[in-house]
């Protein structure tokens, strides 16, 4: 039951964060487009601008969830490995703190 709860929490967190990131990317793109000089719109057709919007947002929607999900999974595995190592061999804990600081 605990594994299912953690998996569900991770999936919901991933979905919400990816949705926020996509919304932020869209808002930034619209803001920059509205601040563009008029010469930009004369040299670029409307279709090209719309295609660029859809391509960038499509890439963010497709790639970002997988990358975030994998990063959360790897981070959880690293934390679990460190925790199990410290519980099994407590003398490792004082060595891990300077190593964590050195590799940060």
Phi, psi and omega in degrees: 000320180296321179295320178295319180295317179295318178297318178294317178299317180295319180293318179294317178299316179298315181297314183294316180295320179293322177296317178296318181295317179295320178296320179293319177297316179298314181297320179295318179296317180295317179300314180294323180293321179290338179268358182290148177290161183296332179297332176298319182285335176286327183269344180239125178291157182301321180298321179294320180295315180295320178297322179294319177302309184292325179293314181295316180289326176295319177296317179296320180292328183273319187271321187299316180299319181294318181294315180295318180297316178295320179295318177296320180294315179296318178297319177295321178294320178295314179298319179295321179295316179295317181297316179294323179294317179293323179290324181283319182229090184298339180291349179283334185303313180295335179281329184290327182297310177294326178294317178299321178291320182293324183266006180279000000 
